[in-house]
Amino acid sequence: MKSELPHFTPFDNPAAHAGPLSRRLTHLYLIFFNLKLLFFPSSLCADWTMGSIPLVASWIDSRNLQTFSAFVLLFVVGVRSIHPRTPRKQALSLMMGLSLMVFPFIPASNLFFYVGFVVAERVLYIPSLGFCLLIGLGFQNICRALSAPGTSSSSARRTSCRKGCPPVLLLFVLAVFACKTVRRNYDWADEYSLFTSAVRVNQHNAKLWNNVGHALEARNNYSEALHFFQKAVEAQPNDMGAHINVGRTFVNLGLYKEAEAAYTRALDYFPKPRKGMTYHTRVSPKDLTVFINLANLLVKDQNRLEEADALLRRAISLREDYVDAYQNRGSLLVRLQRFSEAEQMYRAGLKHQPTNAALLYNLGVVLLETNRTEEAYLNFHKALFYEPGHEQTKFVLAASYADTSDPQLREKARLLYEELSQGDFDPVRVHFGLALLYSDASDFETAIKHYNTVLKHEATHRSSLFNLALMYNNELRQPLSAIPLLKQLIESHPSHTKSYLLLGDIELSVRKNPTEARRLFEKAVSLEPGNLQARHNLCVSIVDSGDLVGGERCLVEAARLATDKDHYIFKHLSIVRARLTASAGTPRSPSEDKDDS
């Protein structure tokens, strides 16, 4: 606390921020309001902040009479407790009851310092003990007064009747209160029922409408949640949180233009800097999320990245310890390829939160991008030290280790991947990384197992389908097992050139089907006209189909694209020219390189 009282906003306790007259009259009226809750606990509400109770603005407000009556009642009870004619035992009981009501309530009365609420039913817990004691004393006095003996038989009958009325009335009140308690328990069943019961009592409190919206949002019921968030805006138009909630719900509904408009309205309630003037204000991190949310909306449009950057810079200027703004701006700068500035953002954020694993992770990623590998590793290890379960760090560290040729680092990569595979972190990327490692280690059986795990989660995963087919064809010498994988790959990724080349090679070399091979190679050439390997294999398939003239013409065209290093093109061309009536050469296999994308 640093020897300071907590700071509350006008939404928490509006009267505390009103003028002197309105502030005092409203706080005095709250004493009557709390007494009313003790006498008639029917309109109960989970939250009485914001606009729940309108301010008492002047002396002519009729509620001042209610305030006066409350003080008269308390004054009468107080006088009765010290009156000489009051029996000592009863006087002590009255003083005890009044003390239990008044003294525990003083801290919540705004008398000595302001509190962060208007009315809080919870602060009436101990005062209710004193209230019950006073009610009991009153009941006792009524019973004594009604039990005074009469002189006649008819008077005795009336006395007997009067004596029976108070217990019956008390039992009735207790029964009603008990039923109210049971009914109220159902209101507290969950957040939704609690806050919907509250808005039935109090429709001027934006916080209650927001809380109902949050409860529905947690159930993914965004359309209905939007209705309640909009009601919150109606109840309190200057509540930034309500506008932020509306914008976020529009995003969840895919209505981005409406979301941007809602966020922009929220920004209107931030103080506007004026040239040559200095102002001081307290800004809640919760309100600053509007800058993050709007920036995340703008980055969906590549042409508005600078606008998003300006928003994040403004958020940092409003609150220099707002770490989320540093983190989001760093990510945006990485996207803009401004790595040096991104590094500065992450380091600035770490000054405020040096143990933030997400910041350390992002800084490590930037350092990797700028080829400072050892420094990146240091930050990754720090992130894991402060948050051992930070899965993103483990994955990037594993991927970086796997890209090296150091056997020890590759073994560390395998262990990290295996650890991640036991959790819920992106099983596709984790098992694909393991498959590559085991494949490089010639443990093809385990590699196949991990490729199949990837395909179980994502049946059309391009790299897994191709690498698995390549493994069956090259390492395991089972080319026929590769065919269904390649056909599935072509069906889901019809522009994947390598698939046509490998399948064409199998059709030509294994199944001896030059016609089908030619069709596949023609498709590969149409996708990549400058792919020399595809053209060469097309030429070989033409020759193998018996069309030596067409094969020669094809090889001549391929030779125009070839360089001196592509000697196999010229060699095959000379063979075809020399042996127009002989058998053709065999096609080259597609690239031996795995698809690591």
SULMO-V955722 format. One record per backbone hydrogen bond with DSSP energy under -1.0 kcal/mol. NH is the residue of the N-H (numbers start at 0). CO is the residue of the C=O. E is the energy in kcal/mol with one decimal. If there is no record, write none. Layout:
# SULMO-V955722
NH CO E
NH CO E
This chain:
# SULMO-V955722
3 0 -1.2
12 8 -1.6
16 13 -1.3
17 14 -1.6
22 18 -2.9
23 19 -2.3
24 20 -2.6
25 21 -2.2
26 22 -2.2
27 23 -2.2
28 24 -2.2
29 25 -1.6
30 27 -1.2
32 28 -2.1
33 29 -2.4
34 30 -2.0
35 31 -2.6
36 32 -1.7
37 33 -1.4
38 34 -2.4
39 35 -3.5
41 39 -2.4
43 41 -1.5
49 10 -2.7
51 48 -1.5
60 57 -1.1
63 60 -2.1
64 61 -1.4
66 62 -2.0
67 63 -2.4
68 64 -2.5
69 65 -2.0
70 66 -2.0
71 67 -2.3
72 68 -2.3
73 69 -2.2
74 70 -2.6
75 71 -2.7
76 72 -2.2
77 73 -2.4
78 74 -2.9
79 75 -2.6
80 76 -1.7
85 82 -1.3
90 86 -2.9
91 87 -2.6
92 88 -1.9
93 89 -2.6
94 90 -2.7
95 91 -2.5
96 92 -2.7
97 93 -2.9
98 94 -2.6
99 95 -2.4
100 96 -1.5
101 97 -2.6
102 98 -1.7
105 101 -1.1
107 104 -1.3
108 105 -1.9
122 119 -1.5
123 120 -1.5
124 121 -1.5
127 123 -2.0
128 125 -1.4
129 125 -1.2
130 126 -2.4
131 127 -2.4
132 128 -1.9
133 129 -2.3
134 130 -2.4
135 131 -2.4
136 132 -2.1
137 133 -2.5
138 134 -2.6
139 135 -2.2
140 136 -2.4
141 137 -2.3
142 138 -2.3
143 139 -2.1
144 140 -2.4
145 141 -2.3
146 142 -1.0
155 151 -2.0
156 152 -2.0
157 153 -2.3
158 154 -2.4
159 155 -2.4
160 156 -2.2
161 157 -2.9
162 158 -2.6
163 159 -1.1
167 163 -1.4
168 164 -2.8
169 165 -2.9
170 166 -2.7
171 167 -2.2
172 168 -2.6
173 169 -2.8
174 170 -2.5
175 171 -2.6
176 172 -2.7
177 173 -2.4
178 174 -2.4
179 175 -2.3
180 176 -2.2
181 177 -2.4
182 178 -2.7
183 179 -2.6
184 180 -1.7
187 183 -1.1
188 185 -1.5
193 189 -2.3
194 190 -2.5
195 191 -2.2
196 192 -1.7
197 193 -1.3
198 194 -2.1
201 197 -2.9
208 204 -1.3
209 205 -2.6
210 206 -2.3
211 207 -2.1
212 208 -2.1
213 209 -2.6
214 210 -2.1
215 211 -2.1
216 212 -2.6
217 213 -2.2
219 216 -1.9
220 215 -2.5
221 219 -1.3
224 220 -2.0
225 221 -2.5
226 222 -1.2
227 223 -1.5
228 224 -2.4
229 225 -2.4
230 226 -1.7
231 227 -1.8
232 228 -1.7
233 229 -1.9
234 230 -2.3
235 231 -2.2
238 235 -2.1
242 238 -1.5
243 239 -2.5
244 240 -2.4
245 241 -2.2
246 242 -2.5
247 243 -2.7
248 244 -2.1
249 245 -2.2
250 246 -2.0
251 247 -2.1
252 248 -1.6
253 250 -1.6
254 249 -3.0
255 253 -1.1
258 254 -1.9
259 255 -2.5
260 256 -2.0
261 257 -2.1
262 258 -2.6
263 259 -2.4
264 260 -2.0
265 261 -1.8
266 262 -2.0
267 263 -1.1
268 265 -1.5
269 266 -1.8
276 273 -2.2
287 283 -1.7
289 286 -1.6
290 287 -1.4
291 287 -1.1
292 288 -3.2
293 289 -2.5
294 290 -2.2
295 291 -2.6
296 292 -1.3
297 293 -2.3
298 294 -2.1
300 297 -2.1
303 300 -2.3
307 303 -1.9
308 304 -2.2
309 305 -2.1
310 306 -1.9
311 307 -2.0
312 308 -2.2
313 309 -2.0
314 310 -2.1
315 311 -1.9
316 312 -1.9
317 313 -1.7
318 314 -1.6
321 318 -1.8
322 320 -1.5
325 321 -1.1
326 322 -2.4
327 323 -2.6
328 324 -2.5
329 325 -2.4
330 326 -2.0
331 327 -2.0
332 328 -2.6
333 329 -2.0
334 330 -1.8
335 331 -1.6
336 333 -1.7
337 332 -3.0
341 337 -2.1
342 338 -2.5
343 339 -1.7
344 340 -2.1
345 341 -2.4
346 342 -2.4
347 343 -2.3
348 344 -2.4
349 345 -2.0
352 348 -2.0
355 352 -1.8
359 355 -2.1
360 356 -2.5
361 357 -2.5
362 358 -2.5
363 359 -2.2
364 360 -2.1
365 361 -2.1
366 362 -2.3
367 363 -2.1
368 364 -2.2
369 365 -1.5
370 367 -1.8
371 366 -3.1
375 371 -2.1
376 372 -2.8
377 373 -1.9
378 374 -1.8
379 375 -2.4
380 376 -2.6
381 377 -1.9
382 378 -2.4
383 379 -2.1
384 380 -1.6
385 381 -2.4
386 382 -2.3
389 386 -2.2
390 388 -1.1
393 389 -1.6
394 390 -2.5
395 391 -2.5
396 392 -2.5
397 393 -2.4
398 394 -2.9
399 395 -2.3
400 396 -2.5
401 397 -2.5
402 398 -1.0
403 400 -1.6
409 405 -2.4
410 406 -1.9
411 407 -2.0
412 408 -2.3
413 409 -2.2
414 410 -2.2
415 411 -2.4
416 412 -2.8
417 413 -2.7
418 414 -2.1
419 415 -2.5
420 416 -2.2
422 419 -1.7
429 425 -2.1
430 426 -2.4
431 427 -1.8
432 428 -2.1
433 429 -2.0
434 430 -2.4
435 431 -2.2
436 432 -1.9
437 433 -2.8
438 434 -2.2
439 435 -2.4
440 436 -1.4
441 438 -1.6
442 437 -2.7
443 441 -1.3
446 442 -2.1
447 443 -2.7
448 444 -1.7
449 445 -2.0
450 446 -2.6
451 447 -2.6
452 448 -1.6
453 449 -2.1
454 450 -2.3
455 451 -1.6
456 452 -1.3
457 453 -2.6
460 457 -2.0
464 460 -2.2
465 461 -2.4
466 462 -2.8
467 463 -2.2
468 464 -2.0
469 465 -2.9
470 466 -2.2
471 467 -2.3
472 468 -2.1
473 469 -3.1
475 470 -2.6
477 471 -4.1
480 477 -1.1
485 481 -2.4
486 482 -2.5
487 483 -2.1
488 484 -2.2
489 485 -2.6
490 486 -2.1
491 487 -1.9
492 488 -2.9
495 492 -1.9
496 494 -1.1
500 496 -1.9
501 497 -2.6
502 498 -2.6
503 499 -2.4
504 500 -2.2
505 501 -2.1
506 502 -2.5
507 503 -2.2
508 504 -3.1
509 505 -1.9
510 505 -2.3
512 506 -3.5
516 512 -2.3
517 513 -2.8
518 514 -1.9
519 515 -2.1
520 516 -2.6
521 517 -2.6
522 518 -1.7
523 519 -1.9
524 520 -2.5
525 521 -2.2
526 522 -1.6
527 523 -2.3
530 527 -2.2
534 530 -1.9
535 531 -2.7
536 532 -2.4
537 533 -2.0
538 534 -2.4
539 535 -2.2
540 536 -2.2
541 537 -2.0
542 538 -2.4
543 539 -2.8
544 540 -1.2
545 542 -1.9
546 541 -1.8
547 545 -1.3
550 546 -2.1
551 547 -2.6
552 548 -2.5
553 549 -2.2
554 550 -2.4
555 551 -2.3
556 552 -1.8
557 553 -2.1
558 554 -2.5
559 555 -1.1
560 557 -1.1
565 562 -1.3
566 564 -1.5
568 565 -1.2
570 566 -2.3
571 567 -2.4
572 568 -2.2
573 569 -2.2
574 570 -2.0
575 571 -2.5
576 572 -2.2
577 573 -2.2
578 574 -2.0
581 578 -1.7
